[in-house]
Each structure stands twice: as C-alpha cells, then as structure tokens.
Amino acid sequence: MCYADTATNPDGTATAFCYCGWTEEHPTPDAADTAADTHERATDAAEAAFAATR
Ligand SMILES: [Zn+2]
C-alpha cells in the first residue's frame, strides 16, 4: 500500500507526495493533505481489486 505525505513550500503552496513516485502540487496544505488521503485510498482500492482476481 501507499503512504503519502505532504510538505509545505516556502511560497505557501504544498506538495503531496508518496514513496511510489506520485506527487501533486496544491495551492494549500489542506488541499495537499486531502490529495494525499485520496491517493492512499485509491491505491488501496486498486490493490484490493488486484488481490481479488488472484
Ligand atoms: Zn503512492
């Protein structure tokens, strides 16, 4: 599964990132946080669907 985190940039924007290589730029830390949560849930769902086919 993915573990996404966020980093606040000096200009006030924020970057959401994950060790899998996924990154997204967002105008606010809150938006980046939401995106990080969404990424984790999306990848968990994809892995569950993959596992169900095996
Ligand atoms: Zn990821």
mmCIF file of the protein (N, C-alpha, C, O) and its ligand, coordinates in Angstrom:
data_MODEL
# 
_entry.id   MODEL 
# 
loop_
_entity.id 
_entity.type 
_entity.pdbx_number_of_molecules 
1 polymer     1 
2 non-polymer 1 
# 
_entity_poly.entity_id                      1 
_entity_poly.type                           'polypeptide(L)' 
_entity_poly.nstd_linkage                   no 
_entity_poly.nstd_monomer                   no 
_entity_poly.pdbx_seq_one_letter_code       MCYADTATNPDGTATAFCYCGWTEEHPTPDAADTAADTHERATDAAEAAFAATR 
_entity_poly.pdbx_seq_one_letter_code_can   MCYADTATNPDGTATAFCYCGWTEEHPTPDAADTAADTHERATDAAEAAFAATR 
_entity_poly.pdbx_strand_id                 A 
# 
loop_
_entity_poly_seq.entity_id 
_entity_poly_seq.num 
_entity_poly_seq.mon_id 
_entity_poly_seq.hetero 
1 1  MET n 
1 2  CYS n 
1 3  TYR n 
1 4  ALA n 
1 5  ASP n 
1 6  THR n 
1 7  ALA n 
1 8  THR n 
1 9  ASN n 
1 10 PRO n 
1 11 ASP n 
1 12 GLY n 
1 13 THR n 
1 14 ALA n 
1 15 THR n 
1 16 ALA n 
1 17 PHE n 
1 18 CYS n 
1 19 TYR n 
1 20 CYS n 
1 21 GLY n 
1 22 TRP n 
1 23 THR n 
1 24 GLU n 
1 25 GLU n 
1 26 HIS n 
1 27 PRO n 
1 28 THR n 
1 29 PRO n 
1 30 ASP n 
1 31 ALA n 
1 32 ALA n 
1 33 ASP n 
1 34 THR n 
1 35 ALA n 
1 36 ALA n 
1 37 ASP n 
1 38 THR n 
1 39 HIS n 
1 40 GLU n 
1 41 ARG n 
1 42 ALA n 
1 43 THR n 
1 44 ASP n 
1 45 ALA n 
1 46 ALA n 
1 47 GLU n 
1 48 ALA n 
1 49 ALA n 
1 50 PHE n 
1 51 ALA n 
1 52 ALA n 
1 53 THR n 
1 54 ARG n 
# 
loop_
_struct_asym.id 
_struct_asym.entity_id 
A 1 
B 2 
# 
loop_
_chem_comp.id 
_chem_comp.type 
_chem_comp.mon_nstd_flag 
ALA 'L-peptide linking' y 
ARG 'L-peptide linking' y 
ASN 'L-peptide linking' y 
ASP 'L-peptide linking' y 
CYS 'L-peptide linking' y 
GLU 'L-peptide linking' y 
GLY 'peptide linking'   y 
HIS 'L-peptide linking' y 
MET 'L-peptide linking' y 
PHE 'L-peptide linking' y 
PRO 'L-peptide linking' y 
THR 'L-peptide linking' y 
TRP 'L-peptide linking' y 
TYR 'L-peptide linking' y 
ZN  non-polymer         . 
# 
_pdbx_entity_nonpoly.entity_id   2 
_pdbx_entity_nonpoly.name        ? 
_pdbx_entity_nonpoly.comp_id     ZN 
# 
_pdbx_nonpoly_scheme.asym_id         B 
_pdbx_nonpoly_scheme.entity_id       2 
_pdbx_nonpoly_scheme.mon_id          ZN 
_pdbx_nonpoly_scheme.ndb_seq_num     1 
_pdbx_nonpoly_scheme.pdb_seq_num     101 
_pdbx_nonpoly_scheme.auth_seq_num    101 
_pdbx_nonpoly_scheme.pdb_mon_id      ZN 
_pdbx_nonpoly_scheme.auth_mon_id     ZN 
_pdbx_nonpoly_scheme.pdb_strand_id   A 
_pdbx_nonpoly_scheme.pdb_ins_code    . 
# 
loop_
_atom_site.group_PDB 
_atom_site.id 
_atom_site.type_symbol 
_atom_site.label_atom_id 
_atom_site.label_alt_id 
_atom_site.label_comp_id 
_atom_site.label_asym_id 
_atom_site.label_entity_id 
_atom_site.label_seq_id 
_atom_site.pdbx_PDB_ins_code 
_atom_site.Cartn_x 
_atom_site.Cartn_y 
_atom_site.Cartn_z 
_atom_site.occupancy 
_atom_site.B_iso_or_equiv 
_atom_site.pdbx_formal_charge 
_atom_site.auth_seq_id 
_atom_site.auth_comp_id 
_atom_site.auth_asym_id 
_atom_site.auth_atom_id 
_atom_site.pdbx_PDB_model_num 
ATOM   1   N  N  . MET A 1 1  ? 0.830   -1.189  0.000  1.00 0.00 ? 1   MET A N  1 
ATOM   2   C  CA . MET A 1 1  ? 0.000   0.000   0.000  1.00 0.00 ? 1   MET A CA 1 
ATOM   3   C  C  . MET A 1 1  ? 0.869   1.245   0.000  1.00 0.00 ? 1   MET A C  1 
ATOM   4   O  O  . MET A 1 1  ? 2.067   1.192   0.278  1.00 0.00 ? 1   MET A O  1 
ATOM   5   N  N  . CYS A 1 2  ? 0.243   2.353   -0.315 1.00 0.00 ? 2   CYS A N  1 
ATOM   6   C  CA . CYS A 1 2  ? 0.971   3.607   -0.378 1.00 0.00 ? 2   CYS A CA 1 
ATOM   7   C  C  . CYS A 1 2  ? 0.897   4.339   0.953  1.00 0.00 ? 2   CYS A C  1 
ATOM   8   O  O  . CYS A 1 2  ? -0.072  4.219   1.703  1.00 0.00 ? 2   CYS A O  1 
ATOM   9   N  N  . TYR A 1 3  ? 1.944   5.094   1.219  1.00 0.00 ? 3   TYR A N  1 
ATOM   10  C  CA . TYR A 1 3  ? 1.896   6.015   2.342  1.00 0.00 ? 3   TYR A CA 1 
ATOM   11  C  C  . TYR A 1 3  ? 2.284   7.390   1.824  1.00 0.00 ? 3   TYR A C  1 
ATOM   12  O  O  . TYR A 1 3  ? 3.456   7.651   1.555  1.00 0.00 ? 3   TYR A O  1 
ATOM   13  N  N  . ALA A 1 4  ? 1.302   8.262   1.686  1.00 0.00 ? 4   ALA A N  1 
ATOM   14  C  CA . ALA A 1 4  ? 1.536   9.589   1.137  1.00 0.00 ? 4   ALA A CA 1 
ATOM   15  C  C  . ALA A 1 4  ? 1.739   10.593  2.266  1.00 0.00 ? 4   ALA A C  1 
ATOM   16  O  O  . ALA A 1 4  ? 1.199   10.428  3.360  1.00 0.00 ? 4   ALA A O  1 
ATOM   17  N  N  . ASP A 1 5  ? 2.523   11.633  1.992  1.00 0.00 ? 5   ASP A N  1 
ATOM   18  C  CA . ASP A 1 5  ? 2.783   12.685  2.973  1.00 0.00 ? 5   ASP A CA 1 
ATOM   19  C  C  . ASP A 1 5  ? 2.732   14.016  2.237  1.00 0.00 ? 5   ASP A C  1 
ATOM   20  O  O  . ASP A 1 5  ? 2.620   14.060  1.012  1.00 0.00 ? 5   ASP A O  1 
ATOM   21  N  N  . THR A 1 6  ? 2.816   15.091  2.998  1.00 0.00 ? 6   THR A N  1 
ATOM   22  C  CA . THR A 1 6  ? 2.783   16.408  2.378  1.00 0.00 ? 6   THR A CA 1 
ATOM   23  C  C  . THR A 1 6  ? 3.932   17.251  2.902  1.00 0.00 ? 6   THR A C  1 
ATOM   24  O  O  . THR A 1 6  ? 4.437   17.026  4.002  1.00 0.00 ? 6   THR A O  1 
ATOM   25  N  N  . ALA A 1 7  ? 4.335   18.222  2.099  1.00 0.00 ? 7   ALA A N  1 
ATOM   26  C  CA . ALA A 1 7  ? 5.355   19.185  2.509  1.00 0.00 ? 7   ALA A CA 1 
ATOM   27  C  C  . ALA A 1 7  ? 4.877   20.572  2.107  1.00 0.00 ? 7   ALA A C  1 
ATOM   28  O  O  . ALA A 1 7  ? 4.429   20.783  0.980  1.00 0.00 ? 7   ALA A O  1 
ATOM   29  N  N  . THR A 1 8  ? 4.975   21.514  3.036  1.00 0.00 ? 8   THR A N  1 
ATOM   30  C  CA . THR A 1 8  ? 4.574   22.882  2.732  1.00 0.00 ? 8   THR A CA 1 
ATOM   31  C  C  . THR A 1 8  ? 5.757   23.622  2.126  1.00 0.00 ? 8   THR A C  1 
ATOM   32  O  O  . THR A 1 8  ? 6.873   23.571  2.643  1.00 0.00 ? 8   THR A O  1 
ATOM   33  N  N  . ASN A 1 9  ? 5.492   24.313  1.018  1.00 0.00 ? 9   ASN A N  1 
ATOM   34  C  CA . ASN A 1 9  ? 6.546   25.042  0.325  1.00 0.00 ? 9   ASN A CA 1 
ATOM   35  C  C  . ASN A 1 9  ? 6.682   26.454  0.888  1.00 0.00 ? 9   ASN A C  1 
ATOM   36  O  O  . ASN A 1 9  ? 5.752   26.969  1.509  1.00 0.00 ? 9   ASN A O  1 
ATOM   37  N  N  . PRO A 1 10 ? 7.837   27.079  0.672  1.00 0.00 ? 10  PRO A N  1 
ATOM   38  C  CA . PRO A 1 10 ? 8.060   28.439  1.196  1.00 0.00 ? 10  PRO A CA 1 
ATOM   39  C  C  . PRO A 1 10 ? 7.042   29.459  0.680  1.00 0.00 ? 10  PRO A C  1 
ATOM   40  O  O  . PRO A 1 10 ? 6.780   30.455  1.355  1.00 0.00 ? 10  PRO A O  1 
ATOM   41  N  N  . ASP A 1 11 ? 6.473   29.234  -0.486 1.00 0.00 ? 11  ASP A N  1 
ATOM   42  C  CA . ASP A 1 11 ? 5.511   30.203  -1.033 1.00 0.00 ? 11  ASP A CA 1 
ATOM   43  C  C  . ASP A 1 11 ? 4.096   29.949  -0.540 1.00 0.00 ? 11  ASP A C  1 
ATOM   44  O  O  . ASP A 1 11 ? 3.168   30.627  -0.982 1.00 0.00 ? 11  ASP A O  1 
ATOM   45  N  N  . GLY A 1 12 ? 3.900   28.990  0.363  1.00 0.00 ? 12  GLY A N  1 
ATOM   46  C  CA . GLY A 1 12 ? 2.578   28.746  0.917  1.00 0.00 ? 12  GLY A CA 1 
ATOM   47  C  C  . GLY A 1 12 ? 1.810   27.635  0.224  1.00 0.00 ? 12  GLY A C  1 
ATOM   48  O  O  . GLY A 1 12 ? 0.796   27.165  0.740  1.00 0.00 ? 12  GLY A O  1 
ATOM   49  N  N  . THR A 1 13 ? 2.285   27.210  -0.941 1.00 0.00 ? 13  THR A N  1 
ATOM   50  C  CA . THR A 1 13 ? 1.665   26.060  -1.581 1.00 0.00 ? 13  THR A CA 1 
ATOM   51  C  C  . THR A 1 13 ? 2.167   24.793  -0.887 1.00 0.00 ? 13  THR A C  1 
ATOM   52  O  O  . THR A 1 13 ? 3.026   24.852  -0.007 1.00 0.00 ? 13  THR A O  1 
ATOM   53  N  N  . ALA A 1 14 ? 1.633   23.676  -1.286 1.00 0.00 ? 14  ALA A N  1 
ATOM   54  C  CA . ALA A 1 14 ? 2.052   22.427  -0.645 1.00 0.00 ? 14  ALA A CA 1 
ATOM   55  C  C  . ALA A 1 14 ? 2.155   21.322  -1.685 1.00 0.00 ? 14  ALA A C  1 
ATOM   56  O  O  . ALA A 1 14 ? 1.425   21.306  -2.675 1.00 0.00 ? 14  ALA A O  1 
ATOM   57  N  N  . THR A 1 15 ? 3.064   20.416  -1.440 1.00 0.00 ? 15  THR A N  1 
ATOM   58  C  CA . THR A 1 15 ? 3.270   19.280  -2.313 1.00 0.00 ? 15  THR A CA 1 
ATOM   59  C  C  . THR A 1 15 ? 2.849   18.012  -1.577 1.00 0.00 ? 15  THR A C  1 
ATOM   60  O  O  . THR A 1 15 ? 3.300   17.740  -0.464 1.00 0.00 ? 15  THR A O  1 
ATOM   61  N  N  . ALA A 1 16 ? 1.985   17.256  -2.214 1.00 0.00 ? 16  ALA A N  1 
ATOM   62  C  CA . ALA A 1 16 ? 1.655   15.925  -1.692 1.00 0.00 ? 16  ALA A CA 1 
ATOM   63  C  C  . ALA A 1 16 ? 2.525   14.936  -2.448 1.00 0.00 ? 16  ALA A C  1 
ATOM   64  O  O  . ALA A 1 16 ? 2.673   15.042  -3.666 1.00 0.00 ? 16  ALA A O  1 
ATOM   65  N  N  . PHE A 1 17 ? 3.097   13.980  -1.740 1.00 0.00 ? 17  PHE A N  1 
ATOM   66  C  CA . PHE A 1 17 ? 3.998   13.036  -2.396 1.00 0.00 ? 17  PHE A CA 1 
ATOM   67  C  C  . PHE A 1 17 ? 3.885   11.666  -1.736 1.00 0.00 ? 17  PHE A C  1 
ATOM   68  O  O  . PHE A 1 17 ? 3.373   11.523  -0.626 1.00 0.00 ? 17  PHE A O  1 
ATOM   69  N  N  . CYS A 1 18 ? 4.376   10.678  -2.451 1.00 0.00 ? 18  CYS A N  1 
ATOM   70  C  CA . CYS A 1 18 ? 4.306   9.305   -1.978 1.00 0.00 ? 18  CYS A CA 1 
ATOM   71  C  C  . CYS A 1 18 ? 5.585   8.598   -2.389 1.00 0.00 ? 18  CYS A C  1 
ATOM   72  O  O  . CYS A 1 18 ? 6.200   8.954   -3.394 1.00 0.00 ? 18  CYS A O  1 
ATOM   73  N  N  . TYR A 1 19 ? 5.980   7.614   -1.629 1.00 0.00 ? 19  TYR A N  1 
ATOM   74  C  CA . TYR A 1 19 ? 7.228   6.910   -1.952 1.00 0.00 ? 19  TYR A CA 1 
ATOM   75  C  C  . TYR A 1 19 ? 7.127   6.136   -3.260 1.00 0.00 ? 19  TYR A C  1 
ATOM   76  O  O  . TYR A 1 19 ? 8.146   5.733   -3.821 1.00 0.00 ? 19  TYR A O  1 
ATOM   77  N  N  . CYS A 1 20 ? 5.889   5.921   -3.758 1.00 0.00 ? 20  CYS A N  1 
ATOM   78  C  CA . CYS A 1 20 ? 5.739   5.209   -5.030 1.00 0.00 ? 20  CYS A CA 1 
ATOM   79  C  C  . CYS A 1 20 ? 6.098   6.095   -6.213 1.00 0.00 ? 20  CYS A C  1 
ATOM   80  O  O  . CYS A 1 20 ? 6.154   5.622   -7.349 1.00 0.00 ? 20  CYS A O  1 
ATOM   81  N  N  . GLY A 1 21 ? 6.343   7.382   -5.955 1.00 0.00 ? 21  GLY A N  1 
ATOM   82  C  CA . GLY A 1 21 ? 6.726   8.284   -7.035 1.00 0.00 ? 21  GLY A CA 1 
ATOM   83  C  C  . GLY A 1 21 ? 5.668   9.307   -7.377 1.00 0.00 ? 21  GLY A C  1 
ATOM   84  O  O  . GLY A 1 21 ? 5.929   10.226  -8.153 1.00 0.00 ? 21  GLY A O  1 
ATOM   85  N  N  . TRP A 1 22 ? 4.486   9.173   -6.821 1.00 0.00 ? 22  TRP A N  1 
ATOM   86  C  CA . TRP A 1 22 ? 3.382   10.089  -7.089 1.00 0.00 ? 22  TRP A CA 1 
ATOM   87  C  C  . TRP A 1 22 ? 3.614   11.408  -6.374 1.00 0.00 ? 22  TRP A C  1 
ATOM   88  O  O  . TRP A 1 22 ? 3.993   11.428  -5.202 1.00 0.00 ? 22  TRP A O  1 
ATOM   89  N  N  . THR A 1 23 ? 3.387   12.510  -7.080 1.00 0.00 ? 23  THR A N  1 
ATOM   90  C  CA . THR A 1 23 ? 3.420   13.821  -6.440 1.00 0.00 ? 23  THR A CA 1 
ATOM   91  C  C  . THR A 1 23 ? 2.329   14.684  -7.045 1.00 0.00 ? 23  THR A C  1 
ATOM   92  O  O  . THR A 1 23 ? 1.945   14.495  -8.199 1.00 0.00 ? 23  THR A O  1 
ATOM   93  N  N  . GLU A 1 24 ? 1.832   15.630  -6.264 1.00 0.00 ? 24  GLU A N  1 
ATOM   94  C  CA . GLU A 1 24 ? 0.848   16.593  -6.748 1.00 0.00 ? 24  GLU A CA 1 
ATOM   95  C  C  . GLU A 1 24 ? 1.099   17.914  -6.046 1.00 0.00 ? 24  GLU A C  1 
ATOM   96  O  O  . GLU A 1 24 ? 1.345   17.962  -4.841 1.00 0.00 ? 24  GLU A O  1 
ATOM   97  N  N  . GLU A 1 25 ? 1.033   18.991  -6.829 1.00 0.00 ? 25  GLU A N  1 
ATOM   98  C  CA . GLU A 1 25 ? 1.159   20.335  -6.252 1.00 0.00 ? 25  GLU A CA 1 
ATOM   99  C  C  . GLU A 1 25 ? -0.226  20.864  -5.926 1.00 0.00 ? 25  GLU A C  1 
ATOM   100 O  O  . GLU A 1 25 ? -1.164  20.679  -6.701 1.00 0.00 ? 25  GLU A O  1 
ATOM   101 N  N  . HIS A 1 26 ? -0.357  21.523  -4.775 1.00 0.00 ? 26  HIS A N  1 
ATOM   102 C  CA . HIS A 1 26 ? -1.643  22.088  -4.382 1.00 0.00 ? 26  HIS A CA 1 
ATOM   103 C  C  . HIS A 1 26 ? -1.449  23.488  -3.814 1.00 0.00 ? 26  HIS A C  1 
ATOM   104 O  O  . HIS A 1 26 ? -0.396  23.814  -3.267 1.00 0.00 ? 26  HIS A O  1 
ATOM   105 N  N  . PRO A 1 27 ? -2.492  24.312  -3.956 1.00 0.00 ? 27  PRO A N  1 
ATOM   106 C  CA . PRO A 1 27 ? -2.371  25.710  -3.505 1.00 0.00 ? 27  PRO A CA 1 
ATOM   107 C  C  . PRO A 1 27 ? -2.347  25.856  -1.993 1.00 0.00 ? 27  PRO A C  1 
ATOM   108 O  O  . PRO A 1 27 ? -1.873  26.873  -1.487 1.00 0.00 ? 27  PRO A O  1 
ATOM   109 N  N  . THR A 1 28 ? -2.844  24.871  -1.260 1.00 0.00 ? 28  THR A N  1 
ATOM   110 C  CA . THR A 1 28 ? -2.852  24.967  0.203  1.00 0.00 ? 28  THR A CA 1 
ATOM   111 C  C  . THR A 1 28 ? -2.455  23.628  0.814  1.00 0.00 ? 28  THR A C  1 
ATOM   112 O  O  . THR A 1 28 ? -2.646  22.577  0.202  1.00 0.00 ? 28  THR A O  1 
ATOM   113 N  N  . PRO A 1 29 ? -1.900  23.672  2.028  1.00 0.00 ? 29  PRO A N  1 
ATOM   114 C  CA . PRO A 1 29 ? -1.566  22.415  2.721  1.00 0.00 ? 29  PRO A CA 1 
ATOM   115 C  C  . PRO A 1 29 ? -2.792  21.526  2.918  1.00 0.00 ? 29  PRO A C  1 
ATOM   116 O  O  . PRO A 1 29 ? -2.695  20.303  2.824  1.00 0.00 ? 29  PRO A O  1 
ATOM   117 N  N  . ASP A 1 30 ? -3.955  22.145  3.194  1.00 0.00 ? 30  ASP A N  1 
ATOM   118 C  CA . ASP A 1 30 ? -5.167  21.343  3.370  1.00 0.00 ? 30  ASP A CA 1 
ATOM   119 C  C  . ASP A 1 30 ? -5.503  20.561  2.108  1.00 0.00 ? 30  ASP A C  1 
ATOM   120 O  O  . ASP A 1 30 ? -5.867  19.387  2.173  1.00 0.00 ? 30  ASP A O  1 
ATOM   121 N  N  . ALA A 1 31 ? -5.380  21.216  0.965  1.00 0.00 ? 31  ALA A N  1 
ATOM   122 C  CA . ALA A 1 31 ? -5.689  20.550  -0.304 1.00 0.00 ? 31  ALA A CA 1 
ATOM   123 C  C  . ALA A 1 31 ? -4.700  19.411  -0.550 1.00 0.00 ? 31  ALA A C  1 
ATOM   124 O  O  . ALA A 1 31 ? -5.080  18.343  -1.032 1.00 0.00 ? 31  ALA A O  1 
ATOM   125 N  N  . ALA A 1 32 ? -3.435  19.645  -0.218 1.00 0.00 ? 32  ALA A N  1 
ATOM   126 C  CA . ALA A 1 32 ? -2.426  18.600  -0.402 1.00 0.00 ? 32  ALA A CA 1 
ATOM   127 C  C  . ALA A 1 32 ? -2.713  17.417  0.515  1.00 0.00 ? 32  ALA A C  1 
ATOM   128 O  O  . ALA A 1 32 ? -2.543  16.260  0.131  1.00 0.00 ? 32  ALA A O  1 
ATOM   129 N  N  . ASP A 1 33 ? -3.152  17.726  1.735  1.00 0.00 ? 33  ASP A N  1 
ATOM   130 C  CA . ASP A 1 33 ? -3.473  16.675  2.686  1.00 0.00 ? 33  ASP A CA 1 
ATOM   131 C  C  . ASP A 1 33 ? -4.626  15.808  2.171  1.00 0.00 ? 33  ASP A C  1 
ATOM   132 O  O  . ASP A 1 33 ? -4.588  14.580  2.258  1.00 0.00 ? 33  ASP A O  1 
ATOM   133 N  N  . THR A 1 34 ? -5.638  16.470  1.640  1.00 0.00 ? 34  THR A N  1 
ATOM   134 C  CA . THR A 1 34 ? -6.774  15.744  1.077  1.00 0.00 ? 34  THR A CA 1 
ATOM   135 C  C  . THR A 1 34 ? -6.329  14.869  -0.093 1.00 0.00 ? 34  THR A C  1 
ATOM   136 O  O  . THR A 1 34 ? -6.759  13.724  -0.225 1.00 0.00 ? 34  THR A O  1 
ATOM   137 N  N  . ALA A 1 35 ? -5.468  15.422  -0.936 1.00 0.00 ? 35  ALA A N  1 
ATOM   138 C  CA . ALA A 1 35 ? -4.982  14.666  -2.089 1.00 0.00 ? 35  ALA A CA 1 
ATOM   139 C  C  . ALA A 1 35 ? -4.172  13.452  -1.641 1.00 0.00 ? 35  ALA A C  1 
ATOM   140 O  O  . ALA A 1 35 ? -4.250  12.385  -2.250 1.00 0.00 ? 35  ALA A O  1 
ATOM   141 N  N  . ALA A 1 36 ? -3.395  13.624  -0.572 1.00 0.00 ? 36  ALA A N  1 
ATOM   142 C  CA . ALA A 1 36 ? -2.593  12.510  -0.057 1.00 0.00 ? 36  ALA A CA 1 
ATOM   143 C  C  . ALA A 1 36 ? -3.513  11.402  0.442  1.00 0.00 ? 36  ALA A C  1 
ATOM   144 O  O  . ALA A 1 36 ? -3.285  10.224  0.167  1.00 0.00 ? 36  ALA A O  1 
ATOM   145 N  N  . ASP A 1 37 ? -4.564  11.791  1.183  1.00 0.00 ? 37  ASP A N  1 
ATOM   146 C  CA . ASP A 1 37 ? -5.527  10.791  1.664  1.00 0.00 ? 37  ASP A CA 1 
ATOM   147 C  C  . ASP A 1 37 ? -6.191  10.073  0.490  1.00 0.00 ? 37  ASP A C  1 
ATOM   148 O  O  . ASP A 1 37 ? -6.338  8.851   0.495  1.00 0.00 ? 37  ASP A O  1 
ATOM   149 N  N  . THR A 1 38 ? -6.585  10.850  -0.506 1.00 0.00 ? 38  THR A N  1 
ATOM   150 C  CA . THR A 1 38 ? -7.257  10.273  -1.669 1.00 0.00 ? 38  THR A CA 1 
ATOM   151 C  C  . THR A 1 38 ? -6.330  9.296   -2.389 1.00 0.00 ? 38  THR A C  1 
ATOM   152 O  O  . THR A 1 38 ? -6.758  8.226   -2.822 1.00 0.00 ? 38  THR A O  1 
ATOM   153 N  N  . HIS A 1 39 ? -5.053  9.674   -2.512 1.00 0.00 ? 39  HIS A N  1 
ATOM   154 C  CA . HIS A 1 39 ? -4.091  8.791   -3.178 1.00 0.00 ? 39  HIS A CA 1 
ATOM   155 C  C  . HIS A 1 39 ? -3.964  7.469   -2.419 1.00 0.00 ? 39  HIS A C  1 
ATOM   156 O  O  . HIS A 1 39 ? -3.963  6.400   -3.029 1.00 0.00 ? 39  HIS A O  1 
ATOM   157 N  N  . GLU A 1 40 ? -3.859  7.542   -1.094 1.00 0.00 ? 40  GLU A N  1 
ATOM   158 C  CA . GLU A 1 40 ? -3.735  6.312   -0.309 1.00 0.00 ? 40  GLU A CA 1 
ATOM   159 C  C  . GLU A 1 40 ? -4.952  5.427   -0.496 1.00 0.00 ? 40  GLU A C  1 
ATOM   160 O  O  . GLU A 1 40 ? -4.826  4.217   -0.684 1.00 0.00 ? 40  GLU A O  1 
ATOM   161 N  N  . ARG A 1 41 ? -6.139  6.035   -0.443 1.00 0.00 ? 41  ARG A N  1 
ATOM   162 C  CA . ARG A 1 41 ? -7.357  5.236   -0.593 1.00 0.00 ? 41  ARG A CA 1 
ATOM   163 C  C  . ARG A 1 41 ? -7.464  4.649   -1.989 1.00 0.00 ? 41  ARG A C  1 
ATOM   164 O  O  . ARG A 1 41 ? -7.874  3.499   -2.148 1.00 0.00 ? 41  ARG A O  1 
ATOM   165 N  N  . ALA A 1 42 ? -7.100  5.424   -3.000 1.00 0.00 ? 42  ALA A N  1 
ATOM   166 C  CA . ALA A 1 42 ? -7.214  4.964   -4.381 1.00 0.00 ? 42  ALA A CA 1 
ATOM   167 C  C  . ALA A 1 42 ? -6.286  3.779   -4.626 1.00 0.00 ? 42  ALA A C  1 
ATOM   168 O  O  . ALA A 1 42 ? -6.676  2.806   -5.272 1.00 0.00 ? 42  ALA A O  1 
ATOM   169 N  N  . THR A 1 43 ? -5.065  3.859   -4.113 1.00 0.00 ? 43  THR A N  1 
ATOM   170 C  CA . THR A 1 43 ? -4.130  2.766   -4.352 1.00 0.00 ? 43  THR A CA 1 
ATOM   171 C  C  . THR A 1 43 ? -4.515  1.546   -3.534 1.00 0.00 ? 43  THR A C  1 
ATOM   172 O  O  . THR A 1 43 ? -4.323  0.417   -3.987 1.00 0.00 ? 43  THR A O  1 
ATOM   173 N  N  . ASP A 1 44 ? -5.062  1.753   -2.319 1.00 0.00 ? 44  ASP A N  1 
ATOM   174 C  CA . ASP A 1 44 ? -5.540  0.610   -1.535 1.00 0.00 ? 44  ASP A CA 1 
ATOM   175 C  C  . ASP A 1 44 ? -6.659  -0.114  -2.280 1.00 0.00 ? 44  ASP A C  1 
ATOM   176 O  O  . ASP A 1 44 ? -6.684  -1.344  -2.331 1.00 0.00 ? 44  ASP A O  1 
ATOM   177 N  N  . ALA A 1 45 ? -7.574  0.645   -2.849 1.00 0.00 ? 45  ALA A N  1 
ATOM   178 C  CA . ALA A 1 45 ? -8.695  0.048   -3.582 1.00 0.00 ? 45  ALA A CA 1 
ATOM   179 C  C  . ALA A 1 45 ? -8.178  -0.722  -4.795 1.00 0.00 ? 45  ALA A C  1 
ATOM   180 O  O  . ALA A 1 45 ? -8.676  -1.806  -5.099 1.00 0.00 ? 45  ALA A O  1 
ATOM   181 N  N  . ALA A 1 46 ? -7.189  -0.174  -5.485 1.00 0.00 ? 46  ALA A N  1 
ATOM   182 C  CA . ALA A 1 46 ? -6.629  -0.844  -6.656 1.00 0.00 ? 46  ALA A CA 1 
ATOM   183 C  C  . ALA A 1 46 ? -5.958  -2.145  -6.247 1.00 0.00 ? 46  ALA A C  1 
ATOM   184 O  O  . ALA A 1 46 ? -6.087  -3.154  -6.940 1.00 0.00 ? 46  ALA A O  1 
ATOM   185 N  N  . GLU A 1 47 ? -5.249  -2.133  -5.137 1.00 0.00 ? 47  GLU A N  1 
ATOM   186 C  CA . GLU A 1 47 ? -4.581  -3.342  -4.680 1.00 0.00 ? 47  GLU A CA 1 
ATOM   187 C  C  . GLU A 1 47 ? -5.600  -4.389  -4.244 1.00 0.00 ? 47  GLU A C  1 
ATOM   188 O  O  . GLU A 1 47 ? -5.402  -5.580  -4.485 1.00 0.00 ? 47  GLU A O  1 
ATOM   189 N  N  . ALA A 1 48 ? -6.686  -3.959  -3.607 1.00 0.00 ? 48  ALA A N  1 
ATOM   190 C  CA . ALA A 1 48 ? -7.723  -4.893  -3.194 1.00 0.00 ? 48  ALA A CA 1 
ATOM   191 C  C  . ALA A 1 48 ? -8.370  -5.541  -4.407 1.00 0.00 ? 48  ALA A C  1 
ATOM   192 O  O  . ALA A 1 48 ? -8.650  -6.740  -4.401 1.00 0.00 ? 48  ALA A O  1 
ATOM   193 N  N  . ALA A 1 49 ? -8.605  -4.755  -5.440 1.00 0.00 ? 49  ALA A N  1 
ATOM   194 C  CA . ALA A 1 49 ? -9.211  -5.284  -6.663 1.00 0.00 ? 49  ALA A CA 1 
ATOM   195 C  C  . ALA A 1 49 ? -8.258  -6.267  -7.326 1.00 0.00 ? 49  ALA A C  1 
ATOM   196 O  O  . ALA A 1 49 ? -8.685  -7.303  -7.836 1.00 0.00 ? 49  ALA A O  1 
ATOM   197 N  N  . PHE A 1 50 ? -6.971  -5.946  -7.320 1.00 0.00 ? 50  PHE A N  1 
ATOM   198 C  CA . PHE A 1 50 ? -5.962  -6.830  -7.902 1.00 0.00 ? 50  PHE A CA 1 
ATOM   199 C  C  . PHE A 1 50 ? -5.911  -8.145  -7.124 1.00 0.00 ? 50  PHE A C  1 
ATOM   200 O  O  . PHE A 1 50 ? -5.865  -9.222  -7.717 1.00 0.00 ? 50  PHE A O  1 
ATOM   201 N  N  . ALA A 1 51 ? -5.920  -8.050  -5.799 1.00 0.00 ? 51  ALA A N  1 
ATOM   202 C  CA . ALA A 1 51 ? -5.838  -9.244  -4.968 1.00 0.00 ? 51  ALA A CA 1 
ATOM   203 C  C  . ALA A 1 51 ? -7.061  -10.134 -5.175 1.00 0.00 ? 51  ALA A C  1 
ATOM   204 O  O  . ALA A 1 51 ? -6.957  -11.358 -5.098 1.00 0.00 ? 51  ALA A O  1 
ATOM   205 N  N  . ALA A 1 52 ? -8.216  -9.529  -5.436 1.00 0.00 ? 52  ALA A N  1 
ATOM   206 C  CA . ALA A 1 52 ? -9.450  -10.287 -5.576 1.00 0.00 ? 52  ALA A CA 1 
ATOM   207 C  C  . ALA A 1 52 ? -9.439  -11.142 -6.844 1.00 0.00 ? 52  ALA A C  1 
ATOM   208 O  O  . ALA A 1 52 ? -10.211 -12.094 -6.959 1.00 0.00 ? 52  ALA A O  1 
ATOM   209 N  N  . THR A 1 53 ? -8.568  -10.804 -7.794 1.00 0.00 ? 53  THR A N  1 
ATOM   210 C  CA . THR A 1 53 ? -8.528  -11.554 -9.051 1.00 0.00 ? 53  THR A CA 1 
ATOM   211 C  C  . THR A 1 53 ? -7.573  -12.743 -8.957 1.00 0.00 ? 53  THR A C  1 
ATOM   212 O  O  . THR A 1 53 ? -7.487  -13.537 -9.893 1.00 0.00 ? 53  THR A O  1 
ATOM   213 N  N  . ARG A 1 54 ? -6.862  -12.875 -7.849 1.00 0.00 ? 54  ARG A N  1 
ATOM   214 C  CA . ARG A 1 54 ? -5.876  -13.938 -7.724 1.00 0.00 ? 54  ARG A CA 1 
ATOM   215 C  C  . ARG A 1 54 ? -6.382  -15.131 -6.920 1.00 0.00 ? 54  ARG A C  1 
ATOM   216 O  O  . ARG A 1 54 ? -5.653  -16.105 -6.734 1.00 0.00 ? 54  ARG A O  1 
HETATM 217 ZN ZN . ZN  B 2 .  ? 1.623   6.019   -3.805 1.00 0.00 2 101 ZN  A ZN 1 
# 
